[in-house]
Amino acid sequence: MLCSESSMVNQGWNGIQAVTLRCRSWKCPLCEESRRKQLVALARSGNPTTFITLTVNPEFGASQYDRARRLADAWRVIVRLAKTKYGYKSIPYMCVFEATKNGEPHLHILARVKWISQSWMSEQMDKLMKAPVVDIRTVTDKKKLAYYISKYCGKEPHRFETCKRYWSTRDWEVEKFVPEKPEGVWDHTWTLVRTPLGQLADEWRAQGREVQQSRHRLLCTWHGPPPDVIAELAYIDARRRMDKSW
């Protein structure tokens, strides 16, 4: 199924809304921008205080994928050791993979933690992967915070075969992202229709409905019960009259 060739429709008591069904692929020109914005929003939601970059040694491991997998494992080991060393009960973090010009993996880490020694982490990475080059920056200034989030998350994260592009701990999000929702009472379920959003808007307007259209959403509102409910009530009333006539 191609991106944007179908829509998801949700009906409420005071209207009906539809959104474009997206493929959500990082390689899709229509979805890439929204995926990037979602990634940046996820990064901001954790209120990071520390930015860490772990590198690899090209002579270590069998392949770039192997080094990426080992790099992710090495970070998990470092987190466990850091909890013991510094007495932290939890180290909330978010990881994003990036590929260098040579295709080697870098792991950017946004963490919410008071302190981790750069020299100590460099020592751990040397032991685990013979890659002591580690960058750690503590950021409290909002402008610098926005800069680092944009730098680390403002472009497509790389996919090293089966490794995730990015991931985060369950306690990462401090401020949950809540998508915008039109006012009114809406159904909890959505219905898939094999109709692009633009064609759906034309069909609704042809039915005499007033449609508000944005790039990826349609909203049609009315006063009182929705048309299908009105039609059903009219049918029931007609049957009652018919029964009385008999």
Contacts in CASP RR format, 6 or more apart in sequence:
PFRMAT RR
TARGET T0000
AUTHOR 0000-0000-0000
METHOD contacts of the structure
MODEL  1
MLCSESSMVNQGWNGIQAVTLRCRSWKCPLCEESRRKQLVALARSGNPTT
FITLTVNPEFGASQYDRARRLADAWRVIVRLAKTKYGYKSIPYMCVFEAT
KNGEPHLHILARVKWISQSWMSEQMDKLMKAPVVDIRTVTDKKKLAYYIS
KYCGKEPHRFETCKRYWSTRDWEVEKFVPEKPEGVWDHTWTLVRTPLGQL
ADEWRAQGREVQQSRHRLLCTWHGPPPDVIAELAYIDARRRMDKSW
1 21 0 8 1.000
1 23 0 8 1.000
2 23 0 8 1.000
3 21 0 8 1.000
3 22 0 8 1.000
3 23 0 8 1.000
3 25 0 8 1.000
3 28 0 8 1.000
3 30 0 8 1.000
3 31 0 8 1.000
4 20 0 8 1.000
4 21 0 8 1.000
4 22 0 8 1.000
4 30 0 8 1.000
4 196 0 8 1.000
4 197 0 8 1.000
5 21 0 8 1.000
5 194 0 8 1.000
5 196 0 8 1.000
6 21 0 8 1.000
6 192 0 8 1.000
6 193 0 8 1.000
6 194 0 8 1.000
6 195 0 8 1.000
6 196 0 8 1.000
7 18 0 8 1.000
7 19 0 8 1.000
7 20 0 8 1.000
7 21 0 8 1.000
7 192 0 8 1.000
7 193 0 8 1.000
7 195 0 8 1.000
7 196 0 8 1.000
7 197 0 8 1.000
7 200 0 8 1.000
7 218 0 8 1.000
8 18 0 8 1.000
8 19 0 8 1.000
8 20 0 8 1.000
8 21 0 8 1.000
8 190 0 8 1.000
8 191 0 8 1.000
8 192 0 8 1.000
8 193 0 8 1.000
9 16 0 8 1.000
9 17 0 8 1.000
9 18 0 8 1.000
9 190 0 8 1.000
9 191 0 8 1.000
9 192 0 8 1.000
9 193 0 8 1.000
9 200 0 8 1.000
10 16 0 8 1.000
10 17 0 8 1.000
10 18 0 8 1.000
10 186 0 8 1.000
10 187 0 8 1.000
10 189 0 8 1.000
10 190 0 8 1.000
10 191 0 8 1.000
11 186 0 8 1.000
11 187 0 8 1.000
11 191 0 8 1.000
11 226 0 8 1.000
11 228 0 8 1.000
12 184 0 8 1.000
12 185 0 8 1.000
12 186 0 8 1.000
12 187 0 8 1.000
12 226 0 8 1.000
13 184 0 8 1.000
13 185 0 8 1.000
13 224 0 8 1.000
13 225 0 8 1.000
13 226 0 8 1.000
14 184 0 8 1.000
14 185 0 8 1.000
14 221 0 8 1.000
14 222 0 8 1.000
14 223 0 8 1.000
14 224 0 8 1.000
14 226 0 8 1.000
15 184 0 8 1.000
15 219 0 8 1.000
15 220 0 8 1.000
15 221 0 8 1.000
15 222 0 8 1.000
15 226 0 8 1.000
16 204 0 8 1.000
16 219 0 8 1.000
16 220 0 8 1.000
16 226 0 8 1.000
17 182 0 8 1.000
17 186 0 8 1.000
17 217 0 8 1.000
17 218 0 8 1.000
17 219 0 8 1.000
17 220 0 8 1.000
18 193 0 8 1.000
18 197 0 8 1.000
18 200 0 8 1.000
18 217 0 8 1.000
18 218 0 8 1.000
19 197 0 8 1.000
19 216 0 8 1.000
19 217 0 8 1.000
19 218 0 8 1.000
20 196 0 8 1.000
20 197 0 8 1.000
20 216 0 8 1.000
20 217 0 8 1.000
21 192 0 8 1.000
22 28 0 8 1.000
22 30 0 8 1.000
22 31 0 8 1.000
22 34 0 8 1.000
22 216 0 8 1.000
23 30 0 8 1.000
23 31 0 8 1.000
24 31 0 8 1.000
24 35 0 8 1.000
25 31 0 8 1.000
25 32 0 8 1.000
26 32 0 8 1.000
26 35 0 8 1.000
26 156 0 8 1.000
26 157 0 8 1.000
26 159 0 8 1.000
26 165 0 8 1.000
32 156 0 8 1.000
35 156 0 8 1.000
36 153 0 8 1.000
36 154 0 8 1.000
36 155 0 8 1.000
36 156 0 8 1.000
38 177 0 8 1.000
39 96 0 8 1.000
39 153 0 8 1.000
39 154 0 8 1.000
39 157 0 8 1.000
39 166 0 8 1.000
40 149 0 8 1.000
40 150 0 8 1.000
40 153 0 8 1.000
40 154 0 8 1.000
41 177 0 8 1.000
42 94 0 8 1.000
42 153 0 8 1.000
42 166 0 8 1.000
42 168 0 8 1.000
42 172 0 8 1.000
42 173 0 8 1.000
42 177 0 8 1.000
43 94 0 8 1.000
43 96 0 8 1.000
43 110 0 8 1.000
43 149 0 8 1.000
43 152 0 8 1.000
43 153 0 8 1.000
44 149 0 8 1.000
44 175 0 8 1.000
45 172 0 8 1.000
45 173 0 8 1.000
45 174 0 8 1.000
45 175 0 8 1.000
45 176 0 8 1.000
45 177 0 8 1.000
46 92 0 8 1.000
46 94 0 8 1.000
46 110 0 8 1.000
46 112 0 8 1.000
46 172 0 8 1.000
46 173 0 8 1.000
46 174 0 8 1.000
46 175 0 8 1.000
47 112 0 8 1.000
47 174 0 8 1.000
47 175 0 8 1.000
48 94 0 8 1.000
48 110 0 8 1.000
48 111 0 8 1.000
48 112 0 8 1.000
48 139 0 8 1.000
48 145 0 8 1.000
48 148 0 8 1.000
48 149 0 8 1.000
49 111 0 8 1.000
49 112 0 8 1.000
49 113 0 8 1.000
49 114 0 8 1.000
49 138 0 8 1.000
49 139 0 8 1.000
49 140 0 8 1.000
50 110 0 8 1.000
50 111 0 8 1.000
50 112 0 8 1.000
50 113 0 8 1.000
50 116 0 8 1.000
50 136 0 8 1.000
50 137 0 8 1.000
50 138 0 8 1.000
50 139 0 8 1.000
51 108 0 8 1.000
51 109 0 8 1.000
51 110 0 8 1.000
51 111 0 8 1.000
51 135 0 8 1.000
51 136 0 8 1.000
51 137 0 8 1.000
51 139 0 8 1.000
51 148 0 8 1.000
51 152 0 8 1.000
52 108 0 8 1.000
52 109 0 8 1.000
52 110 0 8 1.000
52 111 0 8 1.000
52 116 0 8 1.000
52 121 0 8 1.000
52 134 0 8 1.000
52 135 0 8 1.000
52 136 0 8 1.000
52 137 0 8 1.000
53 106 0 8 1.000
53 107 0 8 1.000
53 108 0 8 1.000
53 109 0 8 1.000
53 134 0 8 1.000
53 135 0 8 1.000
54 71 0 8 1.000
54 74 0 8 1.000
54 75 0 8 1.000
54 106 0 8 1.000
54 107 0 8 1.000
54 109 0 8 1.000
54 125 0 8 1.000
54 131 0 8 1.000
54 134 0 8 1.000
55 104 0 8 1.000
55 106 0 8 1.000
55 131 0 8 1.000
55 133 0 8 1.000
55 134 0 8 1.000
56 67 0 8 1.000
56 68 0 8 1.000
56 70 0 8 1.000
56 71 0 8 1.000
56 104 0 8 1.000
56 105 0 8 1.000
56 106 0 8 1.000
56 129 0 8 1.000
56 131 0 8 1.000
57 67 0 8 1.000
57 129 0 8 1.000
57 130 0 8 1.000
57 131 0 8 1.000
58 67 0 8 1.000
58 102 0 8 1.000
58 104 0 8 1.000
59 130 0 8 1.000
60 67 0 8 1.000
60 70 0 8 1.000
60 129 0 8 1.000
60 130 0 8 1.000
60 131 0 8 1.000
61 67 0 8 1.000
61 70 0 8 1.000
64 99 0 8 1.000
64 103 0 8 1.000
64 104 0 8 1.000
64 105 0 8 1.000
64 160 0 8 1.000
65 160 0 8 1.000
65 161 0 8 1.000
65 162 0 8 1.000
65 163 0 8 1.000
67 104 0 8 1.000
67 105 0 8 1.000
67 129 0 8 1.000
68 97 0 8 1.000
68 105 0 8 1.000
68 160 0 8 1.000
68 161 0 8 1.000
68 163 0 8 1.000
69 160 0 8 1.000
69 162 0 8 1.000
69 163 0 8 1.000
70 128 0 8 1.000
70 129 0 8 1.000
71 105 0 8 1.000
71 107 0 8 1.000
71 129 0 8 1.000
71 131 0 8 1.000
72 95 0 8 1.000
72 107 0 8 1.000
72 163 0 8 1.000
72 164 0 8 1.000
74 124 0 8 1.000
74 125 0 8 1.000
74 128 0 8 1.000
74 129 0 8 1.000
75 95 0 8 1.000
75 107 0 8 1.000
75 109 0 8 1.000
77 124 0 8 1.000
77 128 0 8 1.000
78 121 0 8 1.000
78 124 0 8 1.000
78 125 0 8 1.000
78 128 0 8 1.000
79 91 0 8 1.000
79 93 0 8 1.000
81 124 0 8 1.000
82 88 0 8 1.000
82 91 0 8 1.000
82 113 0 8 1.000
82 116 0 8 1.000
82 121 0 8 1.000
83 89 0 8 1.000
83 90 0 8 1.000
83 91 0 8 1.000
85 120 0 8 1.000
86 114 0 8 1.000
86 115 0 8 1.000
86 116 0 8 1.000
88 113 0 8 1.000
90 169 0 8 1.000
90 171 0 8 1.000
91 111 0 8 1.000
91 112 0 8 1.000
91 113 0 8 1.000
91 169 0 8 1.000
92 111 0 8 1.000
92 112 0 8 1.000
92 113 0 8 1.000
92 168 0 8 1.000
92 169 0 8 1.000
92 171 0 8 1.000
92 172 0 8 1.000
93 109 0 8 1.000
93 110 0 8 1.000
93 111 0 8 1.000
93 112 0 8 1.000
93 113 0 8 1.000
93 168 0 8 1.000
93 169 0 8 1.000
93 172 0 8 1.000
94 109 0 8 1.000
94 110 0 8 1.000
94 111 0 8 1.000
94 166 0 8 1.000
94 167 0 8 1.000
94 168 0 8 1.000
94 169 0 8 1.000
94 172 0 8 1.000
95 107 0 8 1.000
95 108 0 8 1.000
95 109 0 8 1.000
95 110 0 8 1.000
95 166 0 8 1.000
95 167 0 8 1.000
95 168 0 8 1.000
96 107 0 8 1.000
96 108 0 8 1.000
96 109 0 8 1.000
96 110 0 8 1.000
96 152 0 8 1.000
96 153 0 8 1.000
96 157 0 8 1.000
96 165 0 8 1.000
96 166 0 8 1.000
97 105 0 8 1.000
97 106 0 8 1.000
97 107 0 8 1.000
97 108 0 8 1.000
97 157 0 8 1.000
97 158 0 8 1.000
97 159 0 8 1.000
97 160 0 8 1.000
97 163 0 8 1.000
97 164 0 8 1.000
97 165 0 8 1.000
97 166 0 8 1.000
98 105 0 8 1.000
98 106 0 8 1.000
98 107 0 8 1.000
98 108 0 8 1.000
98 152 0 8 1.000
98 155 0 8 1.000
98 157 0 8 1.000
98 158 0 8 1.000
99 105 0 8 1.000
99 106 0 8 1.000
99 158 0 8 1.000
99 160 0 8 1.000
100 106 0 8 1.000
103 158 0 8 1.000
105 158 0 8 1.000
105 160 0 8 1.000
108 152 0 8 1.000
108 153 0 8 1.000
110 148 0 8 1.000
110 149 0 8 1.000
110 152 0 8 1.000
110 153 0 8 1.000
112 172 0 8 1.000
112 174 0 8 1.000
115 138 0 8 1.000
116 136 0 8 1.000
118 134 0 8 1.000
118 135 0 8 1.000
118 136 0 8 1.000
121 134 0 8 1.000
121 136 0 8 1.000
122 132 0 8 1.000
122 133 0 8 1.000
122 134 0 8 1.000
123 132 0 8 1.000
125 131 0 8 1.000
125 132 0 8 1.000
125 133 0 8 1.000
125 134 0 8 1.000
126 132 0 8 1.000
137 148 0 8 1.000
139 145 0 8 1.000
139 148 0 8 1.000
153 166 0 8 1.000
157 165 0 8 1.000
157 166 0 8 1.000
158 165 0 8 1.000
159 165 0 8 1.000
182 219 0 8 1.000
182 221 0 8 1.000
193 200 0 8 1.000
195 203 0 8 1.000
197 213 0 8 1.000
197 216 0 8 1.000
197 217 0 8 1.000
197 218 0 8 1.000
198 213 0 8 1.000
198 218 0 8 1.000
200 218 0 8 1.000
201 211 0 8 1.000
201 213 0 8 1.000
201 218 0 8 1.000
204 211 0 8 1.000
204 218 0 8 1.000
204 220 0 8 1.000
205 211 0 8 1.000
209 220 0 8 1.000
209 222 0 8 1.000
210 220 0 8 1.000
210 221 0 8 1.000
211 218 0 8 1.000
211 219 0 8 1.000
211 220 0 8 1.000
212 218 0 8 1.000
212 219 0 8 1.000
212 220 0 8 1.000
212 221 0 8 1.000
213 219 0 8 1.000
225 233 0 8 1.000
END
